Structure formats: structure tokens, C-alpha cells
Amino acid sequence: MTAPNADSMPAFDDVATEAAFDALSPAEMQRRGSLKWTMYPGDVIGAWVAEMDLGTAPSVTAVLQRAVTDGSYGYLPPQIGQAVREETARFQHEAFGWSVRAQDVSLLPDVLSALGAVIAHHTRPNSAVIVPTPAYMPFLSFPGMYGRQCVQVPALPSRDAGGAVSWKLDLDRIEAAMADGAGLLVLCNPWNPVGRVLSAEELDAVAVLSGRYRVPVFADEIHSSLIVDPGATHLPYASRPTADPDLTFTATAASKGWNMPGLKCAQLIASAEARRAWDTNPLSHHLANEASLLGARATVAALREGREWNACVNRYVRANARLVAQALSAIDGVEMTVPSATYLAWLDCSALPLPQGVGPAEFFRREPGVAMNDGATFGIGYESFCRLNLATGRRITELIGQRLADAVAHLHA
Ligand SMILES: Cc1ncc(COP(=O)(O)O)c(C=O)c1O
């Protein structure tokens, strides 16, 4: 399949794209009516759920406009599903050096449906699910939805040479949970909400444990196209020679990097025994039928022709992160983990003199009007944290930095 409009797409203009991002205002975002901007009415900046304010790539817009013109809202033709598989394999190879065969890629409506299927059909009955925390909230609730226990393994915070905080996997506790009979490890790489890529050493150590205890790994790599620090490298877990393909399920999507989670098209990459098990289980296999035609077309357009837009977004988000970090460095009480990947910043507010019983997310939403995610929803022990979404325009980012800093100054006054 050739991409619609492949020949007619104008050259990508990053200056005009950034200017459009810069011009975004709260009033405009409220008018557009996203979940992020409408959940909390009034003068509240939406900076919580992981969607961007930055639209999507021109190539994606073009295929969607074409579909609207054609009234093309039907079921997914096999050749478009095949194009998704081929583009996914090509992208993994070109972006991360991981050789993936198109036949090892399956379509899905979304990443969480893959997690549900892996827990339900590809782990030992009744076995627990290991989730390193802080964790994307559904990782904590999904095991229970499938009648499984969730074993939370808190990250080990450490400091790098420059004094910045970094969050590492607690491999000893992961091993202990595996030795105790756990049936799955959920590995989020890049890691939402701490915004980092896992190192080769960590991935290899996980692979050794997975092999030793025969525990499958669900590698959620949905944020892998959001590497905002040019010095960071995303390493797909399954690309490590140490990772056993029989025990590895990778889920990914263009939905975060190109901002289209509502279009419902994600991908599962599995080979060897994991692939055979997935394909022969009718409930897993059936998920491919739930991916949407628009999402599949948009995925092909994103991966094939939308990479400059995605690179522009990554640079832009990095500058936003610097801006907020600078605003917060001027005040005491909030320590920000600046993301090297994802557009999410993890804020430690444990030194803030907050009123009794009020968490930081509630305080910042009520007082200055910045709606972030409550750290308590990311696992036990993160009640004094919150997660900030940086994927917005520069003016809005400035406003966020200013509102957070002013509110903290007020608290200290
Ligand atoms: C790590 C992670 N996995 C999965 C998802 C949800 O993906 P999907 O909508 O494809 O289920 C998100 C959304 O924010 C996420 O951050």
C-alpha cells in the first residue's frame, strides 16, 4: 500500500509547526474540548491525562481528511492491516535497530487490551503480576480485574553525579516476587511516570530473572517514540539477546508519539512460543479485529511520513521541561524529575508544607488551577508526588511554571 498523499505532502515546516504550538492558549484548548481540558471546569490548566495539546502530524491529518472525504469508516481491509505490520517492523528497525518480522506483529485496539489478554491467557492460572512502581495506573488495577494479585515493587531512587534524582528497578525485590511464584512482570520502557529509558544493564538483568524463573515479561513500549533527550537511547527489551522470545510480549503504538489514542490501533510484537500461544488463543487472536480502520491508516501515515513532526514534538517538549524545571528551581519544596523520555514529569512535593490531608495534586488543582495526576494513583508510597503533562504550547507551559511557583511561594509566605 502506498501512503495516501505520499507525493503531494508538502515538506515539513518545523518553524510553522512550533509557531502553532506557541500560539495555543487555555481558551483555545477548552474550545477544542479534550478530556485533559474539560474534566476540571473553570480556570484550570489541563496537565494530567497522557494526551498532547499539539495535534498530530500533517501526514496523519491528511489520511484522516481523505477518509472523511471518502466516507471511509468501514472495517479494516487485510492489506491495511498488513501495511501496519510492515511499517511497525520497519520503524522498530530504523528507530531502534531491532529486527522484527512483519508476521510477528499483531494489531490490537490498544495496549491495555494486550495486557489484559496476556494476564488472562498467557500466564499461569492465579499467578500474581509484578508491577514496578510508580506505575501507570491501570497496571495496578488490571491484575485485580482478572482475579490476580498485583505485587507492587517500588523503584529505588538514586542521584546521578549532577544530583538529579533517577528511578531504578529494584531487581532484588523483582526476583523475590518471581521466586515466590509470580506469573508476569510488567516492564514499562520508557517508564511512565518517571520519564526514563531503562538501561541495557537493567534490561539484561530482568531477562536473566525472567529466564531463571520462567516468568513472561510484558514490555509496554508505547512511549518509545517520545525520546526527548537526544542523549537517551530507547532499547527494546525484546531486542536484547538475553531476552527469551518465548517469554516476551512487546506492546507498542503510534498513539502516544503521534497523539491519537482515540483512534484505537496498537501493536503486539511477539515471536517464537509467545507468538504461537497468541495466535492459537482465539481470544487473543480476535483482538486484531478490534483495531480500527482509521487508526490503522493513521498509524501507517505516522510511522511512514510523520517522523519529522514527532522529532519536532520531542524537541519542543524538552524545551518545555527545561522551562518548568527552571521555574521550580526558583522555589523550595518541589523536586522535578526531568524526563529524558515521555512528555511526563514526576514531581516530588514531599517537602511542601501542605494543609493536613491535602495531597499536592489536589492543592495545585484547587489553588493555582493546574490539574495534574495524583501520585497516590501510581502506587503505594507516592501520595506526595504528582505527574505533570508537558505536551502543550509554550505560553501554557509558562503559565504552568508561573502558577506552580507562585502557589508554592504563597504556601511558604
Ligand atoms: C505506559 C502506558 N501504557 C499504556 C497506555 C494506554 O495505552 P492504550 O490507550 O493503547 O491502551 C498508556 C497511556 O497513557 C501508558 O502511558
The ligand as a MOL file (V3000), in Angstrom:
LIG
                    3D

  0  0  0     0  0            999 V3000
M  V30 BEGIN CTAB
M  V30 COUNTS 16 16 0 0 0
M  V30 BEGIN ATOM
M  V30 1 C 2.6200 3.1880 29.7490 0
M  V30 2 C 1.2680 3.2410 29.1110 0
M  V30 3 N 0.7220 2.1230 28.6330 0
M  V30 4 C -0.4800 2.1320 28.0540 0
M  V30 5 C -1.2060 3.2940 27.9350 0
M  V30 6 C -2.5770 3.2480 27.3250 0
M  V30 7 O -2.4550 2.8580 26.0370 0
M  V30 8 P -3.7120 2.3670 25.2180 0
M  V30 9 O -4.6400 3.5370 25.1100 0
M  V30 10 O -3.1180 1.9490 23.9130 0
M  V30 11 O -4.2810 1.2160 25.9780 0
M  V30 12 C -0.6800 4.4870 28.4120 0
M  V30 13 C -1.4430 5.7370 28.3110 0
M  V30 14 O -1.1000 6.7440 28.8430 0
M  V30 15 C 0.5960 4.4710 29.0090 0
M  V30 16 O 1.1620 5.5700 29.4840 0
M  V30 END ATOM
M  V30 BEGIN BOND
M  V30 1 1 1 2
M  V30 2 1 2 3
M  V30 3 2 2 15
M  V30 4 2 3 4
M  V30 5 1 4 5
M  V30 6 1 5 6
M  V30 7 2 5 12
M  V30 8 1 6 7
M  V30 9 1 7 8
M  V30 10 2 8 9
M  V30 11 1 8 10
M  V30 12 1 8 11
M  V30 13 1 12 13
M  V30 14 1 12 15
M  V30 15 2 13 14
M  V30 16 1 15 16
M  V30 END BOND
M  V30 END CTAB
M  END
